[in-house]
């Protein structure tokens, strides 16, 4: 089963490819880099955006389960952005995560300086 789970936390995040191409590109990227979850990146902050992530549904579930059982995560007052950045920079292989540095699959439209028109 290759069901895909994408969490998009805002109206200003866009999928940059047709869905059939997005799904295949995501699965290929994750497989080739031995990853489970791909996060979006912040254009202006040049870093990870913890509010947008994708992966196979079971892998996202396992990632979130592992995240919730991690000692650093269970410490109070750790915002999600800080937690994911900590994991990415200190233990990326433990969590098998990275972020879309080149904005090839996702883009935060507002970070580019304009809002989408609906």
C-alpha positions as CSV (number, residue, x, y, z in Angstrom):
1,X,0.0,0.0,0.0
2,X,1.4,3.4,-1.0
3,X,-1.2,5.7,0.5
4,X,0.2,9.1,1.0
5,X,-0.4,11.4,4.0
6,X,0.3,15.1,3.7
7,X,-0.2,17.5,6.5
8,X,-0.6,21.1,5.3
9,X,-1.1,23.6,8.1
10,X,-2.1,26.7,6.2
11,X,-3.9,27.9,3.1
12,X,-0.6,29.3,1.7
13,X,1.1,26.0,1.0
14,X,0.9,24.7,-2.5
15,X,1.6,21.4,-4.1
16,X,3.7,22.2,-7.1
17,X,3.0,19.2,-9.2
18,X,0.0,17.3,-10.5
19,X,-1.1,14.8,-7.8
20,X,-0.1,11.7,-9.8
21,X,3.4,13.2,-10.4
22,X,3.6,14.4,-6.8
23,X,2.9,11.0,-5.4
24,X,5.4,9.2,-7.7
25,X,8.1,11.9,-7.1
26,X,7.7,11.8,-3.4
27,X,7.9,8.0,-3.2
28,X,10.9,7.9,-5.4
29,X,12.7,10.6,-3.4
30,X,12.0,8.9,-0.1
31,X,13.1,5.5,-1.4
32,X,16.3,6.8,-3.1
33,X,17.4,8.7,0.1
34,X,16.2,6.0,2.6
35,X,13.8,8.5,4.3
36,X,10.3,8.2,5.7
37,X,9.1,11.8,6.0
38,X,9.7,14.9,3.9
39,X,9.1,18.3,5.4
40,X,8.6,21.6,3.6
41,X,11.2,24.3,4.0
42,X,10.8,27.9,4.9
43,X,12.0,30.1,2.0
44,X,12.7,33.2,4.1
45,X,14.1,31.4,7.1
46,X,16.2,28.9,5.1
47,X,15.1,26.0,7.3
48,X,12.5,23.4,7.9
49,X,8.8,24.1,8.2
50,X,7.5,21.6,10.7
51,X,3.9,22.4,9.8
52,X,4.0,20.7,6.3
53,X,5.1,17.2,5.9
54,X,4.4,14.1,3.7
55,X,5.2,10.5,3.5
56,X,3.5,7.1,3.2
57,X,0.7,6.9,5.8
58,X,2.3,4.2,7.9
59,X,5.7,5.9,7.9
60,X,4.1,9.2,9.0
61,X,2.3,7.4,11.8
62,X,5.5,5.6,12.9
63,X,7.4,8.9,12.8
64,X,4.8,10.6,15.0
65,X,4.8,7.7,17.4
66,X,8.6,7.7,17.6
67,X,8.5,11.5,18.0
68,X,6.0,11.3,20.9
69,X,8.2,8.7,22.7
70,X,11.4,10.7,22.4
71,X,12.9,12.1,25.6
72,X,13.7,15.5,24.1
73,X,10.2,15.8,22.7
74,X,8.6,15.1,26.1
75,X,10.3,18.0,27.7
76,X,7.8,20.8,28.4
77,X,7.7,24.0,26.3
78,X,9.4,22.6,23.2
79,X,7.5,24.1,20.2
80,X,7.2,21.7,17.2
81,X,9.5,23.8,15.0
82,X,12.3,23.6,17.5
83,X,11.7,19.8,18.0
84,X,11.9,19.0,14.3
85,X,14.9,21.2,13.7
86,X,16.6,19.5,16.7
87,X,15.9,16.1,15.2
88,X,17.0,17.2,11.7
89,X,20.3,18.6,12.8
90,X,21.2,16.1,15.5
91,X,19.7,12.8,14.6
92,X,18.3,12.8,11.0
93,X,19.1,9.1,10.4
94,X,17.3,8.1,13.6
95,X,14.1,9.7,12.4
96,X,14.8,9.3,8.6
97,X,13.6,12.8,7.9
98,X,14.8,15.7,5.7
99,X,13.2,18.8,4.1
100,X,12.6,19.9,0.6
101,X,15.4,22.4,0.4
102,X,14.9,23.2,-3.3
103,X,11.1,23.5,-3.1
104,X,10.6,20.8,-5.7
105,X,7.4,19.3,-4.3
106,X,5.9,21.9,-2.0
107,X,6.1,25.7,-1.6
108,X,4.9,28.1,1.0
109,X,3.4,30.8,-1.2
110,X,3.2,33.5,1.5
111,X,7.0,33.2,2.1
112,X,7.6,34.2,-1.5
113,X,6.0,37.6,-0.8
114,X,2.5,37.1,-2.1
115,X,-0.8,35.5,-1.1
116,X,-2.8,33.2,-3.3
117,X,-6.0,34.6,-4.7
118,X,-9.1,32.4,-4.2
